[in-house]
Amino acid sequence: MPDMKLLTVAIPCYNSAEYMANAIESLLPGGEDVEIIVVDDGSHDDTLKIAKEYEQKYPAIVRAIHQENGGHGAAVNTGIDNATGLYFKVVDSDDHVDTEALEKVLDTLRYFSREDDPLDMLISNFVYDKVGIPEEEKKVISFEGVLPEKFVFDWEIASRFRKGEYMLMHSVIFRTQILLDTGLRLPEHTFYVDNIFVFEPLLHVERMYYLNVNFYRYFIGRDDQSVNEAVMIKRVDQQLAVNYRMLDFFTDNSEEISLNECRAKYMYSYLEIITTVSIVLLILDGSDEALEKRKTLLNYIYSKSKRLYAKFRLGIIGSVMTLPGKTGRMISIEAYKITQKFYNFN
């Protein structure tokens, strides 16, 4: 096995030849402390060729791995399977990281790597790098004022998150062993699995640290992007598949999750927002089939946990998004548009 690196970064790529170099180049300044695993997920363009060129040029940093197409989740799984880093992060091929922030991230990980009780998760900020928006107006997802700085904290402090404040894949770096202890295997050929990635491992996370830097630049704005609203409506079955898995995980592990009240609160809130997104997409679709799927989802929650169902229905988001009838659906859509504008997402 190669010598252990400080940080493994997996870059899932599918037909990414046009833009993947930007992601790789942004990570190269980390030097040999960083292992960049470029996973070619069965691309039909020059993705693999470009990955191998970087591997040949930077053999101590870049590894190119080819696999049959399995989707984003399969590529992340491959990254985890081949990681030699103490810590692990995913950077999508159309995104990149800030080079100055990368240096601070590595300094922080390096410091904690020397401790007997290592850090489980490092949290940093990310920027919605949205097309057509001036740099000074781009939305920064920061946890300043919510999470403490300059010391390790636990779930009691992490429970301070407000509605709309969540740790997404772009925000976190996990200790690799946490992912292995979780036994995390993301589903193949499914979009939106990043929500599973930042949900299931939390059961094993205890020690966290917040570094207040704008590290990750999340590109958003391509018409074919998976988070584009119209695309999400077309792929709502994949959103639902992720939602159902998260519901199962939360209810099937409820006893262990509930051992830490603050962690349970955070995980419930994240599950609530994912379920709300599913319901909104089905309402926006508006077809009889979509509305039946909405009903099926709510019935499934009820069958898994009457307590969870009641809590969701009584919550502010849940009570608005599950209003019955045509008028109720109109109110739900208007509430969604207000939230969409406030948080500046697609």
C-alpha positions in Angstrom: 0.0 0.0 0.0 1.3 3.5 -0.8 2.5 5.7 2.1 -0.4 7.3 3.9 -1.3 10.8 2.7 -2.8 13.6 4.7 -5.8 14.2 2.5 -7.4 12.1 -0.3 -9.6 14.1 -2.7 -11.8 12.0 -5.1 -12.9 13.7 -8.3 -15.8 11.8 -9.9 -15.7 12.4 -13.7 -18.2 11.6 -16.4 -17.5 13.2 -19.8 -15.7 16.0 -17.9 -12.9 16.7 -20.4 -14.1 20.3 -20.9 -13.7 21.4 -17.3 -12.0 18.8 -15.1 -8.5 20.4 -15.3 -9.7 23.3 -13.3 -10.6 21.0 -10.4 -7.3 19.1 -10.6 -5.2 22.3 -10.9 -6.8 23.9 -7.9 -5.7 21.0 -5.7 -2.1 20.5 -7.0 -0.7 23.3 -4.8 -1.3 21.0 -1.9 1.7 19.0 -3.0 2.4 15.4 -1.9 0.3 15.8 1.2 -2.7 15.5 -1.1 -3.7 12.4 -3.0 -6.0 13.3 -6.0 -8.0 10.3 -7.2 -9.5 11.1 -10.6 -12.3 8.5 -11.2 -13.3 8.2 -14.8 -16.8 6.8 -14.6 -17.1 5.3 -18.1 -16.7 8.5 -20.0 -17.0 8.7 -23.8 -14.8 11.8 -24.2 -11.1 12.4 -23.3 -11.7 12.3 -19.6 -9.5 9.2 -19.0 -6.8 10.6 -21.4 -6.6 13.8 -19.4 -6.6 12.0 -16.1 -3.7 9.8 -17.2 -1.8 12.8 -18.5 -2.0 14.3 -15.0 -1.1 11.0 -13.4 2.1 10.8 -15.6 3.0 14.4 -14.9 2.3 14.2 -11.1 2.8 10.5 -10.2 3.2 11.2 -6.5 0.0 13.2 -6.3 -2.5 12.1 -9.0 -4.0 8.6 -9.6 -6.3 7.9 -12.5 -8.8 5.1 -12.1 -11.2 3.9 -14.9 -14.4 2.1 -14.1 -17.6 1.1 -16.0 -20.3 3.7 -15.6 -22.0 3.5 -12.3 -22.9 7.1 -11.6 -21.6 9.7 -9.0 -22.2 7.4 -6.1 -20.1 4.6 -7.6 -17.3 7.0 -8.3 -17.3 8.2 -4.7 -17.3 4.6 -3.5 -14.2 3.9 -5.7 -12.5 7.0 -4.2 -13.1 5.7 -0.7 -12.0 2.2 -1.6 -8.7 3.5 -2.9 -8.0 6.3 -0.5 -4.7 6.3 1.4 -5.3 9.7 3.0 -6.1 10.1 6.7 -8.9 12.4 5.7 -11.2 12.3 2.7 -13.1 14.8 0.5 -15.0 14.8 -2.7 -14.6 17.6 -5.3 -16.9 17.4 -8.3 -15.2 17.7 -11.7 -17.0 21.0 -12.5 -16.1 22.6 -9.2 -12.8 23.7 -7.7 -11.2 24.8 -4.4 -9.6 28.1 -3.4 -5.8 27.6 -3.3 -5.2 30.0 -0.4 -7.9 28.2 1.6 -6.4 24.9 0.7 -3.2 25.7 2.5 -5.1 26.6 5.7 -7.2 23.4 5.4 -4.0 21.3 5.1 -2.3 23.1 8.0 -5.4 22.4 10.2 -5.5 18.7 9.2 -1.8 18.4 9.7 -2.1 19.8 13.2 -4.9 17.4 14.2 -3.3 14.4 12.6 -0.6 14.5 15.3 -3.2 14.1 18.1 -3.9 10.8 19.8 -7.7 11.6 19.5 -8.0 12.7 15.9 -10.6 15.0 14.4 -13.6 13.3 12.9 -14.9 16.1 10.6 -13.5 19.4 9.4 -16.1 22.0 8.3 -15.5 25.0 6.1 -17.4 27.4 4.0 -18.4 27.1 0.3 -19.4 29.6 -2.4 -22.3 29.2 -4.8 -20.3 30.0 -7.9 -23.4 30.8 -9.9 -23.2 31.8 -13.5 -24.0 35.4 -14.2 -23.7 36.6 -10.6 -20.9 39.1 -9.8 -18.3 37.8 -7.4 -19.3 40.2 -4.6 -22.9 39.1 -4.8 -22.3 35.3 -4.8 -23.9 33.4 -1.9 -21.4 32.2 0.7 -22.5 29.4 2.9 -20.7 30.3 6.1 -21.1 29.0 9.6 -19.6 32.1 11.2 -21.5 33.0 14.3 -23.1 29.5 14.4 -20.1 27.3 15.0 -17.2 28.2 17.3 -13.8 28.8 15.9 -10.4 27.7 17.0 -11.4 24.7 19.2 -12.8 21.3 18.8 -16.6 20.9 19.6 -19.2 18.3 19.8 -22.9 17.9 18.9 -24.2 20.1 21.7 -22.7 23.1 19.9 -23.4 21.8 16.4 -27.1 21.8 17.2 -27.2 25.6 16.9 -27.8 25.3 13.2 -30.9 27.2 12.1 -33.3 26.3 9.3 -31.5 26.4 6.0 -28.1 25.8 7.6 -26.7 22.4 6.8 -23.4 20.8 6.2 -23.4 19.7 2.6 -20.8 17.6 0.8 -19.0 20.8 -0.2 -18.7 21.8 3.5 -17.1 18.7 5.0 -13.9 16.7 5.1 -14.3 13.4 7.0 -11.7 11.3 8.6 -11.5 8.4 6.2 -11.9 5.8 9.0 -15.3 7.3 9.8 -16.5 6.4 6.3 -15.1 2.9 6.6 -16.7 2.4 10.1 -20.0 3.5 8.7 -19.7 1.0 5.9 -20.9 3.7 3.5 -21.8 2.5 0.1 -23.6 5.1 -2.1 -26.2 3.7 -4.6 -25.2 3.5 -8.2 -26.8 5.3 -11.1 -28.5 7.7 -8.7 -28.2 11.5 -8.5 -28.3 13.4 -5.2 -26.4 10.8 -3.2 -24.3 13.6 -1.7 -27.1 13.9 0.9 -26.5 10.3 2.0 -22.8 11.1 2.2 -23.3 13.9 4.7 -26.0 12.0 6.7 -25.2 8.4 7.5 -21.5 9.0 8.7 -22.8 11.5 11.3 -23.7 8.5 13.5 -19.9 8.0 14.1 -18.8 11.7 14.2 -18.0 13.1 17.6 -15.1 15.6 17.3 -15.6 18.5 14.9 -13.7 21.7 14.0 -14.8 24.7 12.0 -12.3 26.5 9.8 -13.8 29.8 8.6 -12.4 29.9 5.1 -14.3 29.9 1.7 -12.7 26.7 0.6 -15.0 25.1 -1.9 -16.3 26.8 -5.1 -19.6 25.1 -6.1 -20.3 25.8 -9.8 -24.0 26.2 -10.5 -25.8 27.3 -13.6 -25.4 24.7 -16.5 -28.7 23.9 -18.0 -28.1 20.2 -17.7 -26.8 20.3 -14.1 -28.4 17.8 -11.7 -29.5 20.6 -9.3 -31.3 22.6 -12.0 -34.9 22.7 -11.0 -36.3 21.4 -14.3 -33.8 18.5 -14.3 -34.6 17.7 -10.7 -38.3 17.4 -11.5 -37.5 15.0 -14.4 -35.3 13.0 -12.0 -37.6 13.1 -9.0 -37.6 9.3 -8.7 -33.9 9.5 -7.9 -34.5 12.2 -5.3 -37.1 10.0 -3.8 -34.8 7.0 -3.7 -32.3 9.0 -1.7 -35.1 10.3 0.5 -36.4 6.8 1.3 -32.9 5.6 2.1 -32.4 8.4 4.5 -35.8 7.8 6.1 -34.9 4.1 6.5 -31.5 4.9 8.0 -33.0 7.5 10.5 -35.8 5.2 11.7 -33.8 1.9 11.6 -31.1 3.5 13.7 -33.3 5.7 15.8 -32.2 4.1 19.1 -28.6 4.8 18.5 -29.2 8.2 17.0 -31.3 9.2 20.0 -28.4 8.5 22.4 -27.2 12.0 21.5 -30.2 14.4 21.5 -28.3 17.2 19.7 -27.2 14.9 16.9 -30.7 13.6 16.6 -32.0 17.1 16.3 -29.6 18.0 13.5 -30.2 14.8 11.6 -34.0 15.2 11.9 -33.7 18.8 10.5 -31.7 17.6 7.5 -34.1 14.8 6.8 -37.0 17.3 7.0 -35.5 19.5 4.4 -34.7 16.6 2.0 -38.3 15.4 2.4 -39.6 18.9 1.8 -37.6 19.1 -1.5 -39.1 15.8 -2.6 -42.6 17.1 -1.9 -42.0 20.4 -3.6 -40.7 18.7 -6.8 -43.8 16.5 -6.9 -46.1 19.4 -6.4 -44.2 21.4 -9.2 -44.7 18.4 -11.5 -48.4 18.5 -10.8 -49.3 15.3 -12.6 -51.7 12.8 -11.1 -48.7 10.3 -10.9 -46.6 12.8 -9.1 -49.3 13.7 -6.6 -49.8 10.0 -5.9 -46.1 9.6 -5.2 -46.4 12.5 -2.8 -49.2 10.6 -1.0 -47.1 7.4 -1.0 -44.1 9.2 0.5 -46.2 10.6 3.4 -47.9 7.2 4.0 -44.4 5.6 4.1 -43.2 8.0 6.7 -46.4 7.2 8.7 -45.7 3.5 8.4 -42.1 3.8 9.5 -42.7 6.0 12.5 -45.9 7.7 13.5 -43.9 9.9 15.9 -41.7 11.1 13.0 -44.7 11.7 10.8 -46.5 13.7 13.4 -43.3 15.8 14.1 -42.9 16.5 10.4 -46.5 17.5 9.8 -46.5 19.8 12.8 -43.3 21.5 11.8 -43.3 24.9 10.0 -42.0 23.5 6.7 -43.9 20.3 6.8 -47.2 21.9 7.7 -47.0 24.3 4.7 -45.7 21.7 2.2 -48.3 19.1 3.0 -51.4 21.3 2.8 -54.2 19.4 1.0 -56.0 20.3 -2.3 -55.2 22.6 -5.1 -55.1 25.7 -2.9 -52.8 24.0 -0.5 -50.4 23.1 -3.4 -50.5 26.7 -4.6 -49.5 27.9 -1.1 -46.7 25.3 -1.0 -45.3 26.5 -4.3 -45.3 30.2 -3.2 -43.6 29.3 0.1 -41.0 27.4 -2.0 -40.4 30.4 -4.3 -39.8 32.7 -1.3 -37.3 30.2 0.2 -35.6 29.8 -3.1 -35.1 33.5 -3.5 -33.9 33.9 0.0 -31.2 31.2 -0.2 -30.3 32.0 -3.8 -30.4 28.4 -5.1 -31.4 27.0 -8.4 
